[in-house]
Amino acid sequence: MSQNDLSHDISKLDLTTSNQDSPHLIPTEQGAGFTKTAQIQLTQSNHESVPYHHKSILNSPLHTRPASPYTLKPPIDNDGLSWPSLGARDRIESNEEQNLQREKRLASAVKVILEELGEDPEREGLLETPERYARAMLYFTKGYEDNIRDVIKRAVFEEDHDEMVIVRDIEFHSLCEHHLVPFFGKVHIGYIPNKKVLGLSKLARLAEMYARRLQVQERLTKQIAMALKEILKPQGVAVVIEGTHMCMVSRGIQKSGSSTVTSCMLGCFREAQKTREEFLGLLGKRL
């Protein structure tokens, strides 16, 4: 498939990889994705004896500890999903009845939580809270279901531009996967094109897709950067995120006013100090 096809329609991207032909592939060479300890444990076991559910876990990048960020799996699957959860495809393929049953199961679980907290789920204020919370959680995690082809659509364009493009102050809201409480803030994205540019609003949509999941800020930063690199093949990508975490502000250490800053630099932003400094300098005017 030619690069010209990519610039006109992201849905025609050929995102297949050799890993797809081996769905239960376990890396055995150092640097292939697993840490050295994990590789030893895996290679010592007989893969054929691994139970089916364990094989499924091995196939999810969220259940591995990569030696280098996300080297085990490509940023975008061959069907357009990007690092989906184990049940993402089930959610996408569910009919209305199955979706209703999923909401009921979530609501039942929330009702148990309320009872264990010593509350009365039948009192007026909490009467429909389990159902509301179930729908809210499905919305907060809707990013798992987003197909990156539908997010980007036909917004990749040929353009003779090789200077820095920055979109900053993109608001995001996500859920901390450690405590299931919100964290939120701003995403700043920069890249240097390689004859292709992306519609500016799509950068915000890309950030939204990954934020609407159970996340940690470090992973969110890398996912946005690596997906953009896969889509545009630019000279370099830089992503900086400023986040406020309610798990730190409202519980635990309870330090209000604190913020967390993470970054991911790829290509020339990682290799060239001046390019990186220019990007950070432009952000510094607003940070």
C-alpha positions as CSV (number, residue, x, y, z in Angstrom):
1,M,0.0,0.0,0.0
2,S,1.4,3.4,-1.0
3,Q,2.0,6.3,1.3
4,N,-0.4,8.4,-0.9
5,D,-3.3,6.1,0.1
6,L,-2.5,6.9,3.8
7,S,-2.8,10.7,3.2
8,H,-6.3,10.4,1.8
9,D,-7.9,7.8,3.9
10,I,-6.6,6.5,7.3
11,S,-9.1,3.6,7.0
12,K,-6.9,2.1,4.2
13,L,-3.9,1.8,6.4
14,D,-2.2,-1.5,6.3
15,L,-1.6,-2.0,10.0
16,T,-1.1,-5.8,10.1
17,T,2.0,-7.2,11.7
18,S,3.7,-10.5,11.8
19,N,2.5,-11.0,15.4
20,Q,-1.1,-11.4,14.1
21,D,-0.1,-14.7,12.5
22,S,1.0,-16.0,15.9
23,P,-1.7,-15.0,18.3
24,H,0.0,-16.7,21.3
25,L,3.5,-15.5,20.5
26,I,5.8,-15.4,23.5
27,P,9.0,-13.4,23.0
28,T,12.1,-15.4,24.0
29,E,14.9,-12.9,23.1
30,Q,16.0,-10.2,25.4
31,G,14.6,-6.8,24.4
32,A,11.6,-8.3,22.6
33,G,9.1,-6.7,25.0
34,F,9.3,-8.6,28.3
35,T,11.7,-7.9,31.1
36,K,14.5,-10.4,31.5
37,T,12.8,-12.0,34.6
38,A,9.5,-12.4,32.7
39,Q,11.3,-13.9,29.7
40,I,12.9,-16.6,31.9
41,Q,9.6,-17.5,33.6
42,L,7.9,-17.8,30.2
43,T,10.6,-19.7,28.4
44,Q,10.8,-22.2,31.3
45,S,7.1,-23.1,31.0
46,N,5.5,-25.2,28.3
47,H,3.4,-22.9,26.4
48,E,1.0,-25.6,25.3
49,S,0.1,-26.3,28.9
50,V,-0.8,-22.7,29.7
51,P,-4.6,-22.5,30.4
52,Y,-6.7,-20.6,27.8
53,H,-7.4,-17.6,30.0
54,H,-3.7,-17.3,30.7
55,K,-3.0,-17.2,27.0
56,S,-5.5,-14.4,26.6
57,I,-3.7,-12.4,29.4
58,L,-0.4,-12.9,27.6
59,N,-1.9,-11.3,24.5
60,S,-2.9,-8.1,26.2
61,P,-0.2,-5.4,26.4
62,L,-1.8,-4.2,29.7
63,H,-0.7,-7.5,31.3
64,T,3.0,-7.3,30.3
65,R,5.9,-5.3,31.6
66,P,7.7,-4.1,28.5
67,A,11.5,-3.6,28.7
68,S,11.0,-0.6,26.3
69,P,7.7,1.2,26.1
70,Y,5.1,-0.9,24.2
71,T,7.5,-2.8,22.0
72,L,5.6,-6.0,22.4
73,K,2.5,-4.9,20.4
74,P,2.0,-2.3,17.6
75,P,0.2,0.9,18.6
76,I,-2.7,0.0,16.3
77,D,-4.2,-3.4,15.8
78,N,-5.0,-4.7,12.3
79,D,-8.8,-4.0,13.0
80,G,-8.2,-0.4,14.0
81,L,-8.4,-0.7,17.7
82,S,-5.5,0.6,19.7
83,W,-4.3,-1.3,22.8
84,P,-7.8,-2.6,23.6
85,S,-8.8,-4.1,26.9
86,L,-9.5,-7.8,27.1
87,G,-13.3,-7.2,26.8
88,A,-13.2,-4.3,24.3
89,R,-14.3,-6.3,21.3
90,D,-17.2,-7.9,23.3
91,R,-18.4,-4.4,24.2
92,I,-18.2,-3.3,20.6
93,E,-20.1,-6.3,19.3
94,S,-22.8,-6.4,22.0
95,N,-26.4,-5.9,21.0
96,E,-28.9,-3.8,23.0
97,E,-30.0,-6.7,25.2
98,Q,-26.4,-7.5,26.0
99,N,-25.6,-3.9,26.8
100,L,-28.6,-3.8,29.1
101,Q,-27.5,-6.9,30.9
102,R,-24.0,-5.4,31.3
103,E,-25.5,-2.3,32.9
104,K,-27.5,-4.4,35.3
105,R,-24.5,-6.4,36.4
106,L,-22.6,-3.2,37.0
107,A,-25.5,-1.7,38.9
108,S,-25.8,-4.8,41.1
109,A,-22.1,-4.6,42.0
110,V,-22.5,-0.9,42.9
111,K,-25.4,-1.8,45.1
112,V,-23.3,-4.3,47.0
113,I,-20.6,-1.6,47.5
114,L,-23.2,0.8,48.9
115,E,-24.5,-1.8,51.3
116,E,-20.9,-2.6,52.5
117,L,-20.3,1.1,53.1
118,G,-23.3,1.0,55.5
119,E,-25.6,2.9,53.3
120,D,-29.2,2.1,52.3
121,P,-29.5,1.7,48.5
122,E,-33.3,2.0,48.8
123,R,-33.4,5.5,50.3
124,E,-34.5,8.3,48.0
125,G,-31.1,9.8,47.3
126,L,-29.5,6.5,46.4
127,L,-32.5,4.8,44.7
128,E,-31.1,5.0,41.2
129,T,-27.5,5.7,42.0
130,P,-26.3,2.2,41.0
131,E,-27.8,2.5,37.5
132,R,-26.4,6.0,37.1
133,Y,-22.9,4.9,38.2
134,A,-23.0,2.0,35.8
135,R,-23.8,4.2,32.8
136,A,-21.2,6.7,34.0
137,M,-18.4,4.0,34.2
138,L,-19.3,2.8,30.7
139,Y,-18.9,6.4,29.4
140,F,-15.7,7.0,31.3
141,T,-14.2,3.9,29.6
142,K,-15.7,4.4,26.2
143,G,-12.2,5.0,24.7
144,Y,-11.6,1.2,24.6
145,E,-14.3,0.9,22.0
146,D,-13.1,3.7,19.7
147,N,-11.6,2.6,16.4
148,I,-8.7,4.9,15.5
149,R,-9.8,4.9,11.8
150,D,-13.1,6.4,12.9
151,V,-11.3,8.9,15.1
152,I,-8.9,10.1,12.4
153,K,-11.1,9.5,9.3
154,R,-9.8,11.4,6.3
155,A,-7.8,14.0,8.2
156,V,-4.3,13.1,7.0
157,F,-3.2,15.5,4.4
158,E,-0.1,15.9,2.1
159,E,1.6,19.2,3.0
160,D,5.0,20.6,2.2
161,H,5.7,21.6,5.8
162,D,8.6,20.6,8.0
163,E,8.4,23.0,10.9
164,M,7.0,22.3,14.4
165,V,3.3,22.0,14.9
166,I,2.0,22.3,18.4
167,V,-1.5,22.1,19.9
168,R,-1.4,22.8,23.6
169,D,-3.9,23.1,26.5
170,I,-6.0,20.1,25.4
171,E,-8.2,19.4,28.4
172,F,-8.6,15.7,29.4
173,H,-10.4,13.7,32.1
174,S,-9.5,10.1,32.9
175,L,-9.7,7.5,35.7
176,C,-6.8,6.4,37.7
177,E,-6.7,2.6,37.4
178,H,-5.2,2.2,40.9
179,H,-8.1,3.8,42.8
180,L,-10.8,4.4,40.1
181,V,-10.9,8.1,40.9
182,P,-10.5,10.9,38.4
183,F,-7.3,12.6,37.3
184,F,-7.5,15.5,34.8
185,G,-5.4,18.3,33.3
186,K,-4.0,19.4,30.0
187,V,-2.2,17.7,27.1
188,H,0.3,19.4,24.9
189,I,1.2,17.7,21.6
190,G,3.9,18.7,19.1
191,Y,5.3,17.1,16.0
192,I,7.5,17.9,13.0
193,P,5.8,16.7,9.8
194,N,7.4,14.5,7.2
195,K,5.2,15.6,4.2
196,K,2.0,14.8,6.1
197,V,-0.1,16.7,8.6
198,L,-3.0,15.8,10.7
199,G,-6.2,17.8,11.1
200,L,-5.7,19.8,14.3
201,S,-8.9,18.7,16.0
202,K,-7.9,15.1,15.5
203,L,-5.0,15.6,18.0
204,A,-7.6,16.4,20.6
205,R,-9.7,13.5,19.6
206,L,-6.7,11.2,19.9
207,A,-6.0,12.4,23.4
208,E,-9.6,11.9,24.3
209,M,-9.7,8.3,23.0
210,Y,-6.8,7.2,25.3
211,A,-8.0,9.3,28.3
212,R,-11.4,7.7,28.4
213,R,-9.9,4.5,29.8
214,L,-8.6,3.2,33.1
215,Q,-5.2,4.9,32.9
216,V,-1.9,6.0,34.5
217,Q,-0.6,9.3,33.3
218,E,2.7,7.8,32.2
219,R,1.0,5.3,29.9
220,L,-1.4,7.9,28.5
221,T,1.5,10.1,27.5
222,K,3.2,7.3,25.6
223,Q,0.1,6.1,23.9
224,I,-0.8,9.4,22.4
225,A,2.8,9.9,21.2
226,M,3.2,6.4,19.7
227,A,-0.1,6.4,18.0
228,L,0.6,9.8,16.3
229,K,4.0,8.4,15.2
230,E,2.3,5.4,13.7
231,I,-0.3,7.5,11.8
232,L,1.9,10.2,10.3
233,K,5.5,8.7,10.4
234,P,6.7,12.3,11.3
235,Q,10.3,13.3,11.9
236,G,9.5,13.5,15.6
237,V,6.7,13.6,18.2
238,A,6.5,15.2,21.6
239,V,3.8,14.9,24.2
240,V,3.7,16.6,27.6
241,I,0.8,16.1,30.1
242,E,0.1,18.1,33.2
243,G,-2.3,16.3,35.5
244,T,-4.0,16.7,38.9
245,H,-4.8,13.3,40.6
246,M,-7.6,13.1,43.0
247,C,-6.1,9.9,44.5
248,M,-3.3,12.2,45.7
249,V,-5.4,15.3,46.5
250,S,-8.5,13.9,48.2
251,R,-6.9,10.8,49.9
252,G,-3.6,9.5,51.0
253,I,-1.1,12.4,51.3
254,Q,-3.9,15.0,50.6
255,K,-1.6,17.6,49.0
256,S,-3.9,19.9,47.1
257,G,-2.3,22.1,44.5
258,S,0.2,19.5,43.4
259,S,0.4,18.5,39.8
260,T,2.2,15.7,37.8
261,V,4.1,16.4,34.6
262,T,5.0,13.6,32.2
263,S,6.6,13.7,28.7
264,C,7.3,11.4,25.8
265,M,9.8,12.4,23.2
266,L,10.2,10.4,20.0
267,G,12.3,10.8,16.8
268,C,14.1,14.1,16.5
269,F,12.6,15.4,19.8
270,R,14.6,12.7,21.6
271,E,17.7,12.8,19.5
272,A,18.2,16.6,19.0
273,Q,18.5,18.7,22.1
274,K,17.8,22.0,20.4
275,T,14.5,20.7,18.9
276,R,13.4,19.4,22.3
277,E,14.4,22.7,24.0
278,E,12.4,24.7,21.4
279,F,9.3,22.6,22.1
280,L,9.6,22.9,25.8
281,G,10.5,26.6,25.5
282,L,7.3,27.3,23.6
283,L,5.3,25.4,26.2
284,G,7.1,27.2,29.0
285,K,5.5,30.5,27.9
286,R,2.1,29.0,29.0
287,L,3.0,26.4,31.7
